[in-house]
Amino acid sequence: MKISADMPLEPILDRMGAQGTSLNEAEAMRRVLAGQYAGQEVTALSEEQWLQAVGQMELVKETGDEGMR
C-alpha cells in the first residue's frame, strides 16, 4: 500500500500492531508518513525509517502539532 494522506489505516495498524495501537495513533502515524514518505510502500520503509516516524508520531500525538517534525 502506497503511503498517502487518505490511505486506509489497516497497513499502518498491521505494522504497528493492531492490538496495541489506537486509531488516534494510527491516524497520527499516517499524517507523519504522508508528510515524509508519500508515494512509497509502507512495507518498503526500513526499520530505521519506521522507528524515526514512530518517534515523530509520538510528538504529534502528545502535542497535536504536526510541525514537531
Gaussian input, Z-matrix of N, CA and C with variables (Angstrom, degrees):
# hf/3-21g

backbone

0 1
 N
 C     1     B1
 C     2     B2     1     A1
 N     3     B3     2     A2     1     D1
 C     4     B4     3     A3     2     D2
 C     5     B5     4     A4     3     D3
 N     6     B6     5     A5     4     D4
 C     7     B7     6     A6     5     D5
 C     8     B8     7     A7     6     D6
 N     9     B9     8     A8     7     D7
 C    10    B10     9     A9     8     D8
 C    11    B11    10    A10     9     D9
 N    12    B12    11    A11    10    D10
 C    13    B13    12    A12    11    D11
 C    14    B14    13    A13    12    D12
 N    15    B15    14    A14    13    D13
 C    16    B16    15    A15    14    D14
 C    17    B17    16    A16    15    D15
 N    18    B18    17    A17    16    D16
 C    19    B19    18    A18    17    D17
 C    20    B20    19    A19    18    D18
 N    21    B21    20    A20    19    D19
 C    22    B22    21    A21    20    D20
 C    23    B23    22    A22    21    D21
 N    24    B24    23    A23    22    D22
 C    25    B25    24    A24    23    D23
 C    26    B26    25    A25    24    D24
 N    27    B27    26    A26    25    D25
 C    28    B28    27    A27    26    D26
 C    29    B29    28    A28    27    D27
 N    30    B30    29    A29    28    D28
 C    31    B31    30    A30    29    D29
 C    32    B32    31    A31    30    D30
 N    33    B33    32    A32    31    D31
 C    34    B34    33    A33    32    D32
 C    35    B35    34    A34    33    D33
 N    36    B36    35    A35    34    D34
 C    37    B37    36    A36    35    D35
 C    38    B38    37    A37    36    D36
 N    39    B39    38    A38    37    D37
 C    40    B40    39    A39    38    D38
 C    41    B41    40    A40    39    D39
 N    42    B42    41    A41    40    D40
 C    43    B43    42    A42    41    D41
 C    44    B44    43    A43    42    D42
 N    45    B45    44    A44    43    D43
 C    46    B46    45    A45    44    D44
 C    47    B47    46    A46    45    D45
 N    48    B48    47    A47    46    D46
 C    49    B49    48    A48    47    D47
 C    50    B50    49    A49    48    D48
 N    51    B51    50    A50    49    D49
 C    52    B52    51    A51    50    D50
 C    53    B53    52    A52    51    D51
 N    54    B54    53    A53    52    D52
 C    55    B55    54    A54    53    D53
 C    56    B56    55    A55    54    D54
 N    57    B57    56    A56    55    D55
 C    58    B58    57    A57    56    D56
 C    59    B59    58    A58    57    D57
 N    60    B60    59    A59    58    D58
 C    61    B61    60    A60    59    D59
 C    62    B62    61    A61    60    D60
 N    63    B63    62    A62    61    D61
 C    64    B64    63    A63    62    D62
 C    65    B65    64    A64    63    D63
 N    66    B66    65    A65    64    D64
 C    67    B67    66    A66    65    D65
 C    68    B68    67    A67    66    D66
 N    69    B69    68    A68    67    D67
 C    70    B70    69    A69    68    D68
 C    71    B71    70    A70    69    D69
 N    72    B72    71    A71    70    D70
 C    73    B73    72    A72    71    D71
 C    74    B74    73    A73    72    D72
 N    75    B75    74    A74    73    D73
 C    76    B76    75    A75    74    D74
 C    77    B77    76    A76    75    D75
 N    78    B78    77    A77    76    D76
 C    79    B79    78    A78    77    D77
 C    80    B80    79    A79    78    D78
 N    81    B81    80    A80    79    D79
 C    82    B82    81    A81    80    D80
 C    83    B83    82    A82    81    D81
 N    84    B84    83    A83    82    D82
 C    85    B85    84    A84    83    D83
 C    86    B86    85    A85    84    D84
 N    87    B87    86    A86    85    D85
 C    88    B88    87    A87    86    D86
 C    89    B89    88    A88    87    D87
 N    90    B90    89    A89    88    D88
 C    91    B91    90    A90    89    D89
 C    92    B92    91    A91    90    D90
 N    93    B93    92    A92    91    D91
 C    94    B94    93    A93    92    D92
 C    95    B95    94    A94    93    D93
 N    96    B96    95    A95    94    D94
 C    97    B97    96    A96    95    D95
 C    98    B98    97    A97    96    D96
 N    99    B99    98    A98    97    D97
 C   100   B100    99    A99    98    D98
 C   101   B101   100   A100    99    D99
 N   102   B102   101   A101   100   D100
 C   103   B103   102   A102   101   D101
 C   104   B104   103   A103   102   D102
 N   105   B105   104   A104   103   D103
 C   106   B106   105   A105   104   D104
 C   107   B107   106   A106   105   D105
 N   108   B108   107   A107   106   D106
 C   109   B109   108   A108   107   D107
 C   110   B110   109   A109   108   D108
 N   111   B111   110   A110   109   D109
 C   112   B112   111   A111   110   D110
 C   113   B113   112   A112   111   D111
 N   114   B114   113   A113   112   D112
 C   115   B115   114   A114   113   D113
 C   116   B116   115   A115   114   D114
 N   117   B117   116   A116   115   D115
 C   118   B118   117   A117   116   D116
 C   119   B119   118   A118   117   D117
 N   120   B120   119   A119   118   D118
 C   121   B121   120   A120   119   D119
 C   122   B122   121   A121   120   D120
 N   123   B123   122   A122   121   D121
 C   124   B124   123   A123   122   D122
 C   125   B125   124   A124   123   D123
 N   126   B126   125   A125   124   D124
 C   127   B127   126   A126   125   D125
 C   128   B128   127   A127   126   D126
 N   129   B129   128   A128   127   D127
 C   130   B130   129   A129   128   D128
 C   131   B131   130   A130   129   D129
 N   132   B132   131   A131   130   D130
 C   133   B133   132   A132   131   D131
 C   134   B134   133   A133   132   D132
 N   135   B135   134   A134   133   D133
 C   136   B136   135   A135   134   D134
 C   137   B137   136   A136   135   D135
 N   138   B138   137   A137   136   D136
 C   139   B139   138   A138   137   D137
 C   140   B140   139   A139   138   D138
 N   141   B141   140   A140   139   D139
 C   142   B142   141   A141   140   D140
 C   143   B143   142   A142   141   D141
 N   144   B144   143   A143   142   D142
 C   145   B145   144   A144   143   D143
 C   146   B146   145   A145   144   D144
 N   147   B147   146   A146   145   D145
 C   148   B148   147   A147   146   D146
 C   149   B149   148   A148   147   D147
 N   150   B150   149   A149   148   D148
 C   151   B151   150   A150   149   D149
 C   152   B152   151   A151   150   D150
 N   153   B153   152   A152   151   D151
 C   154   B154   153   A153   152   D152
 C   155   B155   154   A154   153   D153
 N   156   B156   155   A155   154   D154
 C   157   B157   156   A156   155   D155
 C   158   B158   157   A157   156   D156
 N   159   B159   158   A158   157   D157
 C   160   B160   159   A159   158   D158
 C   161   B161   160   A160   159   D159
 N   162   B162   161   A161   160   D160
 C   163   B163   162   A162   161   D161
 C   164   B164   163   A163   162   D162
 N   165   B165   164   A164   163   D163
 C   166   B166   165   A165   164   D164
 C   167   B167   166   A166   165   D165
 N   168   B168   167   A167   166   D166
 C   169   B169   168   A168   167   D167
 C   170   B170   169   A169   168   D168
 N   171   B171   170   A170   169   D169
 C   172   B172   171   A171   170   D170
 C   173   B173   172   A172   171   D171
 N   174   B174   173   A173   172   D172
 C   175   B175   174   A174   173   D173
 C   176   B176   175   A175   174   D174
 N   177   B177   176   A176   175   D175
 C   178   B178   177   A177   176   D176
 C   179   B179   178   A178   177   D177
 N   180   B180   179   A179   178   D178
 C   181   B181   180   A180   179   D179
 C   182   B182   181   A181   180   D180
 N   183   B183   182   A182   181   D181
 C   184   B184   183   A183   182   D182
 C   185   B185   184   A184   183   D183
 N   186   B186   185   A185   184   D184
 C   187   B187   186   A186   185   D185
 C   188   B188   187   A187   186   D186
 N   189   B189   188   A188   187   D187
 C   190   B190   189   A189   188   D188
 C   191   B191   190   A190   189   D189
 N   192   B192   191   A191   190   D190
 C   193   B193   192   A192   191   D191
 C   194   B194   193   A193   192   D192
 N   195   B195   194   A194   193   D193
 C   196   B196   195   A195   194   D194
 C   197   B197   196   A196   195   D195
 N   198   B198   197   A197   196   D196
 C   199   B199   198   A198   197   D197
 C   200   B200   199   A199   198   D198
 N   201   B201   200   A200   199   D199
 C   202   B202   201   A201   200   D200
 C   203   B203   202   A202   201   D201
 N   204   B204   203   A203   202   D202
 C   205   B205   204   A204   203   D203
 C   206   B206   205   A205   204   D204

   B1=1.4484
   B2=1.5280
   B3=1.3172
   B4=1.4610
   B5=1.5219
   B6=1.3136
   B7=1.4552
   B8=1.5273
   B9=1.3403
   B10=1.4595
   B11=1.5216
   B12=1.3136
   B13=1.4639
   B14=1.5236
   B15=1.3302
   B16=1.4639
   B17=1.5337
   B18=1.3190
   B19=1.4724
   B20=1.5278
   B21=1.3355
   B22=1.4685
   B23=1.5292
   B24=1.3069
   B25=1.4646
   B26=1.5241
   B27=1.3234
   B28=1.4605
   B29=1.5300
   B30=1.3445
   B31=1.4743
   B32=1.5316
   B33=1.3145
   B34=1.4674
   B35=1.5190
   B36=1.3280
   B37=1.4611
   B38=1.5212
   B39=1.3318
   B40=1.4607
   B41=1.5279
   B42=1.3066
   B43=1.4671
   B44=1.5280
   B45=1.3258
   B46=1.4676
   B47=1.5245
   B48=1.3292
   B49=1.4565
   B50=1.5177
   B51=1.3085
   B52=1.4570
   B53=1.5233
   B54=1.3189
   B55=1.4626
   B56=1.5257
   B57=1.3116
   B58=1.4611
   B59=1.5137
   B60=1.3351
   B61=1.4624
   B62=1.5150
   B63=1.3240
   B64=1.4659
   B65=1.5265
   B66=1.3206
   B67=1.4674
   B68=1.5258
   B69=1.3241
   B70=1.4721
   B71=1.5205
   B72=1.3381
   B73=1.4662
   B74=1.5250
   B75=1.3245
   B76=1.4631
   B77=1.5256
   B78=1.3165
   B79=1.4650
   B80=1.5259
   B81=1.3193
   B82=1.4708
   B83=1.5240
   B84=1.3312
   B85=1.4607
   B86=1.5258
   B87=1.3286
   B88=1.4671
   B89=1.5250
   B90=1.3518
   B91=1.4712
   B92=1.5263
   B93=1.3241
   B94=1.4702
   B95=1.5233
   B96=1.3243
   B97=1.4629
   B98=1.5232
   B99=1.3265
   B100=1.4695
   B101=1.5194
   B102=1.3211
   B103=1.4563
   B104=1.5159
   B105=1.3287
   B106=1.4625
   B107=1.5224
   B108=1.3244
   B109=1.4663
   B110=1.5211
   B111=1.3178
   B112=1.4700
   B113=1.5259
   B114=1.3308
   B115=1.4612
   B116=1.5154
   B117=1.3202
   B118=1.4653
   B119=1.5225
   B120=1.3162
   B121=1.4584
   B122=1.5306
   B123=1.3301
   B124=1.4657
   B125=1.5235
   B126=1.3180
   B127=1.4667
   B128=1.5273
   B129=1.3385
   B130=1.4670
   B131=1.5259
   B132=1.3336
   B133=1.4639
   B134=1.5216
   B135=1.3238
   B136=1.4658
   B137=1.5233
   B138=1.3095
   B139=1.4602
   B140=1.5322
   B141=1.3183
   B142=1.4703
   B143=1.5260
   B144=1.3375
   B145=1.4647
   B146=1.5196
   B147=1.3345
   B148=1.4536
   B149=1.5310
   B150=1.3189
   B151=1.4642
   B152=1.5260
   B153=1.3123
   B154=1.4657
   B155=1.5303
   B156=1.3219
   B157=1.4684
   B158=1.5281
   B159=1.3298
   B160=1.4672
   B161=1.5260
   B162=1.3206
   B163=1.4628
   B164=1.5191
   B165=1.3243
   B166=1.4636
   B167=1.5206
   B168=1.3372
   B169=1.4563
   B170=1.5198
   B171=1.3204
   B172=1.4703
   B173=1.5239
   B174=1.3341
   B175=1.4628
   B176=1.5220
   B177=1.3289
   B178=1.4619
   B179=1.5154
   B180=1.3164
   B181=1.4615
   B182=1.5317
   B183=1.3103
   B184=1.4644
   B185=1.5192
   B186=1.3186
   B187=1.4566
   B188=1.5179
   B189=1.3344
   B190=1.4593
   B191=1.5145
   B192=1.3220
   B193=1.4602
   B194=1.5136
   B195=1.3399
   B196=1.4564
   B197=1.5237
   B198=1.3025
   B199=1.4488
   B200=1.5214
   B201=1.3078
   B202=1.4684
   B203=1.5209
   B204=1.3077
   B205=1.4675
   B206=1.4926
   A1=108.76
   A2=114.91
   A3=119.68
   A4=110.46
   A5=114.40
   A6=121.35
   A7=109.84
   A8=114.68
   A9=121.37
   A10=108.11
   A11=115.81
   A12=120.99
   A13=112.46
   A14=117.03
   A15=119.31
   A16=112.63
   A17=115.98
   A18=118.83
   A19=109.81
   A20=117.66
   A21=119.20
   A22=110.60
   A23=116.03
   A24=120.88
   A25=113.21
   A26=118.57
   A27=121.22
   A28=114.37
   A29=119.76
   A30=118.19
   A31=112.66
   A32=116.14
   A33=120.33
   A34=109.89
   A35=116.28
   A36=120.30
   A37=111.27
   A38=116.96
   A39=120.76
   A40=110.78
   A41=116.65
   A42=119.34
   A43=111.98
   A44=116.98
   A45=120.21
   A46=112.01
   A47=115.99
   A48=120.58
   A49=109.19
   A50=116.92
   A51=122.87
   A52=113.11
   A53=117.71
   A54=120.23
   A55=112.26
   A56=117.33
   A57=120.41
   A58=114.82
   A59=116.87
   A60=120.66
   A61=110.03
   A62=116.35
   A63=120.24
   A64=109.66
   A65=115.51
   A66=119.71
   A67=110.97
   A68=117.31
   A69=120.17
   A70=110.93
   A71=116.94
   A72=120.45
   A73=110.44
   A74=116.97
   A75=120.50
   A76=111.03
   A77=117.42
   A78=120.60
   A79=111.57
   A80=116.63
   A81=120.35
   A82=110.27
   A83=116.46
   A84=120.60
   A85=110.36
   A86=117.12
   A87=120.03
   A88=110.17
   A89=117.44
   A90=120.29
   A91=110.97
   A92=116.77
   A93=120.66
   A94=110.00
   A95=116.56
   A96=120.19
   A97=111.56
   A98=117.11
   A99=120.43
   A100=111.16
   A101=116.91
   A102=120.15
   A103=113.71
   A104=116.57
   A105=120.19
   A106=114.85
   A107=116.82
   A108=120.06
   A109=113.35
   A110=118.40
   A111=121.88
   A112=110.47
   A113=114.96
   A114=120.99
   A115=114.09
   A116=117.78
   A117=120.62
   A118=109.76
   A119=115.92
   A120=121.36
   A121=109.12
   A122=116.27
   A123=120.68
   A124=110.14
   A125=116.94
   A126=121.03
   A127=113.06
   A128=117.48
   A129=120.44
   A130=112.58
   A131=117.59
   A132=119.43
   A133=109.68
   A134=115.37
   A135=120.19
   A136=109.55
   A137=116.23
   A138=120.79
   A139=109.84
   A140=116.68
   A141=120.79
   A142=111.28
   A143=117.10
   A144=120.72
   A145=110.30
   A146=116.50
   A147=120.97
   A148=110.60
   A149=116.82
   A150=120.30
   A151=111.32
   A152=116.61
   A153=120.04
   A154=109.99
   A155=116.43
   A156=120.54
   A157=110.67
   A158=117.65
   A159=120.92
   A160=109.55
   A161=116.93
   A162=120.30
   A163=111.66
   A164=116.52
   A165=120.40
   A166=110.97
   A167=116.37
   A168=120.62
   A169=110.61
   A170=116.99
   A171=120.18
   A172=110.73
   A173=117.90
   A174=121.03
   A175=111.38
   A176=116.53
   A177=120.86
   A178=109.58
   A179=116.51
   A180=121.38
   A181=110.89
   A182=117.30
   A183=121.92
   A184=112.49
   A185=117.00
   A186=120.56
   A187=113.54
   A188=116.06
   A189=119.85
   A190=112.03
   A191=116.53
   A192=122.52
   A193=110.28
   A194=115.85
   A195=119.58
   A196=111.99
   A197=117.85
   A198=121.88
   A199=112.90
   A200=118.06
   A201=122.34
   A202=111.34
   A203=117.13
   A204=121.15
   A205=110.50
   D1=126.81
   D2=178.43
   D3=-76.45
   D4=141.63
   D5=-178.21
   D6=-75.87
   D7=130.11
   D8=174.98
   D9=-157.17
   D10=166.81
   D11=-178.33
   D12=-67.33
   D13=-20.29
   D14=-178.39
   D15=-115.26
   D16=16.69
   D17=177.99
   D18=-67.40
   D19=154.45
   D20=175.83
   D21=-65.63
   D22=156.27
   D23=-178.36
   D24=-79.69
   D25=-17.54
   D26=-174.42
   D27=-54.54
   D28=-46.41
   D29=179.62
   D30=-62.40
   D31=-33.59
   D32=177.89
   D33=-70.83
   D34=-45.31
   D35=177.65
   D36=-60.83
   D37=-38.92
   D38=178.62
   D39=-60.78
   D40=-44.44
   D41=-177.49
   D42=-75.78
   D43=-33.19
   D44=-179.42
   D45=-80.91
   D46=-23.31
   D47=-175.30
   D48=99.82
   D49=97.19
   D50=-172.47
   D51=-59.12
   D52=-32.14
   D53=-177.62
   D54=-67.72
   D55=-33.23
   D56=-175.32
   D57=-108.03
   D58=12.26
   D59=-175.50
   D60=-121.19
   D61=128.54
   D62=177.38
   D63=-81.90
   D64=162.84
   D65=175.68
   D66=-63.69
   D67=-35.29
   D68=177.00
   D69=-61.93
   D70=-41.75
   D71=177.91
   D72=-64.65
   D73=-43.38
   D74=179.82
   D75=-64.27
   D76=-39.48
   D77=177.77
   D78=-66.22
   D79=-41.24
   D80=176.86
   D81=-63.81
   D82=-40.71
   D83=178.96
   D84=-64.74
   D85=-39.87
   D86=178.02
   D87=-60.59
   D88=-42.40
   D89=178.07
   D90=-61.17
   D91=-44.56
   D92=179.75
   D93=-63.30
   D94=-48.92
   D95=-178.31
   D96=-62.07
   D97=-42.93
   D98=-179.95
   D99=-63.85
   D100=-33.46
   D101=178.76
   D102=-72.72
   D103=-29.80
   D104=-174.70
   D105=-107.78
   D106=-29.76
   D107=-170.53
   D108=-131.92
   D109=27.34
   D110=-179.13
   D111=-52.88
   D112=134.42
   D113=177.18
   D114=90.97
   D115=-14.45
   D116=177.94
   D117=-89.24
   D118=159.08
   D119=176.84
   D120=-77.89
   D121=138.33
   D122=178.04
   D123=-56.62
   D124=-42.64
   D125=-176.70
   D126=-74.26
   D127=-12.77
   D128=-178.98
   D129=-85.80
   D130=-11.95
   D131=179.65
   D132=-69.36
   D133=137.04
   D134=177.51
   D135=-69.49
   D136=164.35
   D137=177.30
   D138=-59.70
   D139=-40.04
   D140=179.11
   D141=-62.63
   D142=-45.27
   D143=178.45
   D144=-62.74
   D145=-42.75
   D146=-178.44
   D147=-63.23
   D148=-46.89
   D149=-178.32
   D150=-65.21
   D151=-35.95
   D152=175.89
   D153=-63.91
   D154=-41.68
   D155=178.16
   D156=-65.38
   D157=-37.74
   D158=177.47
   D159=-61.31
   D160=-42.71
   D161=177.46
   D162=-60.49
   D163=-42.37
   D164=177.70
   D165=-65.93
   D166=-38.52
   D167=178.14
   D168=-61.48
   D169=-40.28
   D170=178.41
   D171=-61.93
   D172=-40.12
   D173=176.92
   D174=-64.08
   D175=-44.12
   D176=178.70
   D177=-62.72
   D178=-43.09
   D179=-178.79
   D180=-62.90
   D181=-42.40
   D182=-177.78
   D183=-73.10
   D184=-38.43
   D185=-173.85
   D186=-102.33
   D187=-21.33
   D188=-174.34
   D189=72.75
   D190=10.63
   D191=-174.07
   D192=-114.12
   D193=110.45
   D194=178.23
   D195=-68.04
   D196=-16.33
   D197=178.55
   D198=-73.30
   D199=-1.86
   D200=-179.23
   D201=-83.56
   D202=30.35
   D203=-178.26
   D204=-86.74

